[in-house]
Amino acid sequence: MNKDAFTFYVDKFQKGYTLEKMEWKSNEKTIVNTVEQAAENDFSESTEPNFTIGGSLQIHSFNYDAQKMKGQKGVLTLTFKNEANQKLVWKKEIVLK
């Protein structure tokens, strides 16, 4: 596997909201990880595409197999939630390199 990743930072949250989950969705794949799963994935040697969260909880990455997924166009979706279970969703279209 030719492992590659894109990294992003989440350093400003709307007051009262925390990151709940991260999603990659393309015509070929859908990957969804909760924050807890992403923190566990940081220590995993999995060859499956996944999200990770670094020790500071601000550095996030989406890890993927560049040989299989290079050129895929998809949407990164971050879902934030507050204590009242209200959600905010942020989306960004990305092409994997």
Summary of the structure (lengths in Angstrom):
residues: 97
radius of gyration: 13.4
end to end distance: 14.7
largest distance: 42.1
contacts: 254
relative contact order: 0.29
helix: 11%
strand: 52%
